[in-house]
Every structure is written in C-alpha cells, then in structure tokens.
Amino acid sequence: MKIGYIFPAVVGVAGIALLVWFIASGAWMPGH
C-alpha cells in the first residue's frame, strides 16, 4: 500500500469537504 500517496489524498479530500461545509454554513448564517 502506498500510504505516502493515499494519506495526502484522503487529507486533501477531507480538507476540501470541510472547507465547503464551512463556507456553506457561513452562507446560511451571514450574521455569524
């Protein structure tokens, strides 16, 4: 298993998903 390739990919996907969720939640609550 190429952990050196899989790990950064998983972290990248999780980071993007978290960023999108953060922006979406911020869009729903502009006051915050």
C-alpha positions as CSV (number, residue, x, y, z in Angstrom):
1,M,0.0,0.0,0.0
2,K,1.3,3.4,-1.0
3,I,0.5,5.3,2.2
4,G,2.6,8.2,1.0
5,Y,0.1,8.7,-1.8
6,I,-3.2,7.6,-0.2
7,F,-2.8,9.7,3.0
8,P,-2.4,13.1,1.4
9,A,-5.3,12.3,-1.0
10,V,-7.6,11.5,1.9
11,V,-6.5,14.6,3.9
12,G,-7.0,16.7,0.8
13,V,-10.5,15.4,0.1
14,A,-11.4,15.8,3.8
15,G,-10.0,19.3,3.9
16,I,-11.9,20.4,0.8
17,A,-15.2,18.9,2.1
18,L,-14.7,20.7,5.5
19,L,-13.9,23.9,3.7
20,V,-17.0,23.6,1.5
21,W,-19.2,22.8,4.6
22,F,-17.7,25.8,6.4
23,I,-18.5,28.2,3.6
24,A,-22.0,26.7,3.2
25,S,-22.7,27.1,6.9
26,G,-21.4,30.6,6.8
27,A,-23.6,31.4,3.8
28,W,-26.6,30.1,5.8
29,M,-25.7,32.3,8.7
30,P,-24.3,35.6,7.4
31,G,-24.7,37.3,10.8
32,H,-22.1,34.9,12.2
